[in-house]
Amino acid sequence: MAEVTVRSLVVQYGKVAAVDGVSFTVKEGEFLTLLGPSGCGKSTTLAAIAGLERPNSGLISVGDTVFFDSARSIWLEPEARSLGLVFQSYALWPHMTIEENCAFPLRLRKIGREERLRRIREALELVDMAAYASRYPHQLSGGQQQRAALARTLVYQPRVLLLDEPLSNIDAKLRDRARSWLKDLQNRVGITTIYVTHDQVEALALSDRIAVMNEGKIVQLDAPRVIYESPDDPFVADFIGTTTFLPATLQTDGKAVLSDGQSLGLPSQGRSPLRGSVNLAIRPERVRIVGAEVAETAAHVNATIKSKSYLGGRFAYDIALAGTVLKVESDKEHPTGDVNLAIDPNALIVFPA
Amino acid sequence: MHARRSYVSARAVQILTYALVGFLVLLPIVPIVLQSFRATPLYDPGGAWTLSEYVALWHDATFWQAVRTTLIFGLLSTAISLAIGLAAAILVARTDLPGRWLVGFIMLWPAFVSHLVLALGWITAFGPSGFATLWLKEIVGEIPWTLYSLGGLSFAAGTSMAPLTYLYCIGAARTIDSTLESAARIAGAGPIRAMWTVSLPMLRPAVLASAILNFVTSIELLALPLLLGSPSGMEFLTTFVYLRGFEASTPRHGLVAAVAVVLLFAVTALVLIQTKLLGDTRRFVTVGGKATRPRLISLGIWRYPIAIGFFAFEALFIVAVLFAPVVRSFVDVLTPFVPIFDVLTLENFQSIFGYDQFIRSIWNTVLVALIGGFLGTCLIAAAALVSLRSDLPGAAGLGFLALYPRAVPGVLVGMGIVWAVAWVPGLSLLQNTIAILIVAFIMRYLPIGWGAIQPALLQISPDHDRAARSAGAGWLSVVTRVLLPQLRPALGACFMLLFVHFIKEYAAAVFLFAPGSEVIGTTMLTFWFKGDLGAVAALGTLQIAMVLVFMTAYRLIAGGRFGG
């Protein structure tokens, strides 16, 4: 168990930098997620930590052990790093039973038969797979394979657990269960974990901290709540959750004027000294649709419901406001047509246009 | 009415195809099986059914000796072909070996050359008075090897069969999910350990399939055992059939047929085992995740030593063996004691172009390969379409039928057809023409062409057929308008494979050719026994040139790629 340090990491494929100066630290026992769209460099970063990808420059270390340091030409082969990596495909060796899969890393570590069997049993019990020890991988369901892969990884007590989209091959229905199970497992084992995913829901639910990546760089690294509620960057706002961007012009009185002349109030502790053209980011659940029976006030804006769809328990609306289609969610049903919207000033995040 | 008519014509075509393939496959087999129960030739009227030939065989010591030699030779050469082909496949597909592209490319060369030419190459380079042998004798003082021994013969045959192992295994090796190896590395295994524990077991089905196919090939091999084994008095099952059924002044038809039936049974059993044995192949297949960049196993400091070792091996036993006949064809005598420029000559080529028989055999070979390749491709395509895409009852059996010639050694194809021609009324019209060679060659290589067309046809979704049928097309229209156009690359590949094999083929022809219908392979064999190795080398060189020219042309026209 140890702290992971990644500093100024660069991985280049030809002229393209897949990872472009990434730095972060994972504290002992912490669960850090690398989140981003495909091709953002998150899996490459993970592969570099695991030793499967040789970076061009930077530093990677775990505890006191330096895995890679371009300045001192240090490079440790993957087998010398004592990490655990669960692949998206699980990479269970198909010609070995689950038990043999778990035994292989222990054999490599010259662990005697008795101790080996005890540890395999423990690892399989930890993931509720003890009953499947003699099965071959193809005889297991996706969820079982994923748990077997975790057991194979945990059985040799790696210093850090690396997870590469381990839930993406599981049926949507089972994924929620697998997710809370994984969270619980990490709590119990207490192992430092780096998790790679493109699924924001997984990232928000599992992580102590999230590093949002785009085009090879970390855009924001924060706790899930901070990432969701106060994104630093339009990319983060757009990528996490649903966000509509409303073009507006900032005025000296602290109001934002939309293109059709209507104005919106802004957060009181204005975080941006911006002037002129801006984009206002807004989440669908932060907009309130005001029924026709409520009297119109200055805080309301006029808009038109273009279409709606029932999502089960709540409704999603496409609402035209000042020439932009606003995504809004509500648990009340409203007819299509003209409507008033109440927008909490604190729900708006201002980005430069 | 229209629909009814199209149904009837489709059925007619389907049944005709079935019948044609069935006739072709049974043509050599039936006479052999029947003959084995007769003491007198099949075409002699009034012969009686008897088991006497089998009894005679049972008491024939030379037969048992031949069985023993054939088995040892088969096992040895298969093991050698496995070791070479498997090592090459893993190194080329899974590691960062420098020059691995070239290693793989050279590995395939022996597949495009006739075994006759290979035999000549081995003798010219490594035989008792071969170039390399004499050269080494000069330096070391003695010859460290004997080519004309079971070991030497097995090594030569194993090397010549290694391309098949390589092709089978490299296909499998390329599809190994590289995360399996990465997982082994992360779990603590070094690169060699990861290859041994994970990559190698993944190849088990390919290894097994190619081992059985190579064992079958080695059992039915004629040229190498005949030319490298006979000088030291070794006899094999195929040479037994060839020498007693063809060379002998009074062939004992029944006895030879009984040997042939034994051979047929053994090979058929092996082919069946191969199909059954693979069992639950899912244990070797993985469902991959997202398309990750496949990672190669790094050989580290072993990169260059392994590369140099492998290139040296290929230079000696593939490049030198293949170039030896070419060089030999341009000299009077090939020895390290005379500078090569003193013996340069075009005499070998002048002599072959001076003889009618040579010219005729070259011309016949081209005709057989072109016409046979075309007809064969048509028949195989039709058979595949009927077998896989029609509702003809028993259609699946056609596939089995088309693959069965795998289990029929080339010598037996020739012998069976000779007897069929003498026995079935009407077939004698084909006697002594190249038409009979075309029939024999197509029969022998049905499975090869099938292998090119069947996978491509399976790739085309049956929804194409269903869509066309619902749009109003009959079976024939579906085949000609929808399926065949999509199969064009596979048809090209099929023609290419048949052409190359027909150019190389000799075993099926040795019983069938007559003055006027010689092909390069048979003429080479004739002149080999006359001792004119210069002419044999010249013909071999021409054969290699023909294959090269054709493959280059095919590559340019079709943009086709093979192996490597």
Interface residues (C-beta under 8 A of the other chain):
Chain A: S38 S43 A50 G51 L52 E53 E77 P78 E79 R81 S82 L83 G84 L85 F87 Q88 S89 Y90 A91 L92 W93 P94 H95 F104 P105 L108 R109 Y136 P137 H138 R152 Y156 E165 S168 N169
Chain B: D177 T179 L180 S182 A183 A184 R185 I186 A187 G188 A189 G190 R193 T197 V198 P201 M202 R204 R282 R283 F284 V285 T286 V287 G288 G289 K290 T292 R295
